[in-house]
Amino acid sequence: MLIMVSSFAVLTTVDAGSGFAVPAIALGLLGLGAGAAMPAAVGALMGTIPPEQAGVGSALNDTIQQAGTALGIAILGSLLASGYTDRMPADAPAPARESIAGAVATAHPALLHAAREAFASSMTTTFTVSAAGVLAAAMLATAVMRDRKPQQPAQSPEQEPEQEPEQELAV
């Protein structure tokens, strides 16, 4: 998760004049961090579930991932959109204030520059909040799982081979 935090930190350095190299490196780091964190998170969850309830644990994991993803996109998308609108000049046409696509459609050079700056600044804020959220999650995971050892499957005692009941001989 700390790799993911570093990815978001790198993304906060992107501005309107940045090329594609910095975002590409940051997104590579983000993928690396997520790829390392997800198996550990799933393992931690499934390690607390009894084997006979593995299906329920898997369903719970999927539900948490889907809900978390949807909620994260909604919150961060709202933060980005409101930040963009707030940073656009007050005298800009309504379509340009509502989205960067609206600003591009105007094709006015000064407005395009303002829109790129507003969008990049809003993205910086969004990435900063993302980094803080992932860092908080990493700290919470560390606190919760610090002294936890993975559960070992219960060892069943050696069972003696079953003996067939003795049959009475009919004489």
C-alpha positions in Angstrom: 0.0 0.0 0.0 2.9 2.3 0.6 3.9 1.8 -3.1 0.4 3.0 -4.0 0.9 6.1 -1.8 4.1 6.9 -3.5 2.3 6.5 -6.9 -0.3 9.1 -5.8 2.5 11.3 -4.5 4.2 11.2 -7.9 0.9 12.0 -9.6 0.5 15.2 -7.5 3.5 16.6 -9.4 1.8 16.4 -12.8 0.8 19.8 -14.1 -0.8 21.1 -17.3 2.6 21.1 -19.1 3.6 17.6 -18.0 4.1 15.0 -20.7 3.2 11.3 -20.5 6.3 10.0 -18.8 5.5 10.9 -15.2 1.9 9.6 -15.3 3.1 6.4 -17.0 5.6 5.8 -14.2 3.1 6.6 -11.5 0.5 4.4 -13.0 3.0 1.6 -13.2 3.8 2.0 -9.5 0.1 2.1 -8.8 -0.4 -1.3 -10.6 2.6 -2.7 -8.8 1.3 -1.6 -5.4 -2.2 -2.9 -6.0 -0.9 -6.2 -7.3 1.1 -6.6 -4.1 -1.6 -5.4 -1.8 -4.6 -7.3 -3.1 -3.4 -10.9 -2.6 -2.4 -10.0 1.0 -5.8 -8.4 1.7 -7.7 -11.4 0.2 -5.4 -13.8 2.2 -6.0 -11.9 5.4 -9.8 -11.9 4.9 -10.0 -15.6 3.8 -7.6 -16.6 6.7 -10.2 -15.5 9.2 -13.0 -17.5 7.6 -13.5 -21.2 8.5 -13.0 -23.4 5.5 -16.6 -24.5 5.4 -17.6 -20.8 5.0 -15.1 -20.1 2.2 -17.9 -19.3 -0.3 -19.4 -16.7 2.0 -15.9 -15.2 2.6 -15.3 -15.0 -1.2 -18.7 -13.3 -1.7 -18.0 -10.9 1.1 -14.6 -10.0 -0.4 -16.2 -9.4 -3.8 -19.0 -7.2 -2.3 -16.5 -5.1 -0.4 -14.4 -4.6 -3.4 -17.3 -3.6 -5.6 -18.8 -1.3 -3.1 -15.5 0.3 -2.2 -14.6 0.9 -5.8 -18.0 2.5 -6.6 -17.8 4.7 -3.5 -14.2 5.7 -4.2 -15.0 6.6 -7.8 -18.1 8.6 -6.7 -16.2 10.6 -4.0 -13.0 11.2 -5.9 -15.0 12.1 -9.1 -17.1 14.6 -7.2 -14.0 16.1 -5.7 -12.4 16.4 -9.1 -15.5 17.9 -10.8 -16.2 20.4 -8.0 -12.5 21.4 -7.9 -12.5 22.0 -11.7 -15.6 24.1 -11.5 -14.3 26.2 -8.6 -11.0 26.9 -10.4 -12.5 28.0 -13.7 -12.9 31.7 -14.3 -16.3 33.1 -13.2 -16.8 34.7 -16.6 -16.2 31.4 -18.5 -19.2 30.0 -20.5 -21.3 27.5 -18.6 -20.2 24.5 -20.7 -16.6 25.3 -20.1 -17.1 25.6 -16.4 -18.9 22.3 -16.2 -16.3 20.1 -18.0 -13.0 20.3 -19.7 -14.7 18.9 -22.8 -16.9 22.0 -22.8 -13.9 24.2 -22.6 -12.2 22.4 -25.5 -15.3 22.8 -27.6 -15.0 26.6 -27.3 -11.5 26.5 -28.8 -10.6 29.8 -27.2 -6.9 29.7 -26.4 -7.1 31.6 -23.1 -10.0 29.5 -21.9 -8.2 26.3 -23.0 -5.2 27.3 -20.9 -7.4 28.1 -17.9 -9.3 24.8 -18.3 -6.0 22.8 -18.4 -4.7 24.5 -15.3 -8.0 24.1 -13.5 -8.1 20.4 -14.4 -4.5 19.7 -13.4 -4.9 21.5 -10.1 -8.1 19.6 -9.4 -6.3 16.3 -10.2 -3.5 17.3 -7.8 -6.0 17.8 -5.0 -7.8 14.5 -5.9 -4.5 12.6 -5.9 -3.5 14.1 -2.6 -6.8 12.9 -1.0 -6.2 9.5 -2.6 -2.7 9.3 -1.1 -4.0 10.3 2.3 -6.8 7.7 2.1 -4.5 4.8 1.1 -2.0 5.9 3.8 -4.8 5.8 6.4 -5.8 2.4 5.2 -2.2 1.1 5.4 -1.9 2.4 8.9 -5.3 0.9 9.9 -4.3 -2.5 8.4 -0.9 -2.4 10.2 -2.6 -1.6 13.5 -5.3 -4.3 13.1 -3.0 -7.0 11.8 0.2 -6.3 13.7 0.2 -9.2 16.1 -1.9 -11.5 14.1 -0.4 -14.7 12.9 -1.9 -16.7 10.1 -4.2 -19.4 11.4 -2.9 -22.9 10.9 -5.4 -25.5 10.0 -6.4 -27.6 13.0 -4.5 -30.8 13.1 -6.8 -33.8 13.5 -5.6 -36.4 15.9 -4.3 -39.6 14.4 -7.3 -41.8 14.0 -6.9 -45.5 14.6 -8.2 -47.6 11.7 -11.7 -48.6 12.4 -12.1 -52.2 13.3 -14.9 -54.2 12.0 -17.2 -55.4 14.7 -16.7 -59.0 15.6 -19.4 -61.2 14.4 -20.8 -63.9 16.5 -20.6 -67.3 15.1 -23.8 -69.1 15.0 -23.2 -72.7 16.0 
